[in-house]
Amino acid sequence: MHTDLVAALDIGGTKIAGALVDDDGRILARAQRGTPARQDGETVMRAVAEVLGDLAGSPLWERAGSIGIGSAGPVDASAGTVSPVNVPGWRDFPLVDRVRTVTGGLPVELIGDGVAITAAEHWQGAARGHDNALCMVVSTGVGGGLVLGGRLHPGPTGNAGHIGHISVDLDGDPCPCGARGCVERIASGPNIARRALEQGWRPGPDGDAS
Ligand SMILES: [Zn+2]
């Protein structure tokens, strides 16, 4: 059997996306669920299992040889656990073990989502050909990752370059991470909308304030 595909999981505070991806980075199958971020950890894990179940329903699934996870941070890649700031039900959640169990023992690799997108941008995107880069994600949170000296630099726990929880306003709003004035507290998608609403902005006719 050819095991030339990777099953990829992107776990964020708003959605959980899965895909079967080939060696060239082409997405051959997709699945997605909303993240039940305000519910308990087992409910969030069920949504992950449903995404994997959808992928496993594809005839291509038998070609998947491993699982790669990019998760909202912080993560502990060496311990295989995640504690996403925007998913409070997961604290030191053993995501790698749980995904390995769901998928019948396939090897699982975990990294922070900011590092994952940095690897992708360096491989095929905006950072291609650059030896040093900081790549950022702005969505439910703000993440980031580093390329240094031409190589991805995840750091020992997989969080290097996670710029979202660096404080840029020491007297700023409290952040769920415990610090004040974090980049994420100011510049994530939901916080951009929150600050705009506080300043008097009103959403357009579609009512979308996100
Ligand atoms: Zn913070």
Boltz pocket constraint, residues with backbone or C-beta under 6 A from the ligand:
constraints:
  - pocket:
      binder: B
      contacts: [[A, 164], [A, 165], [A, 166], [A, 175], [A, 176], [A, 177], [A, 178], [A, 179], [A, 182], [A, 184], [A, 185]]
      max_distance: 6.0
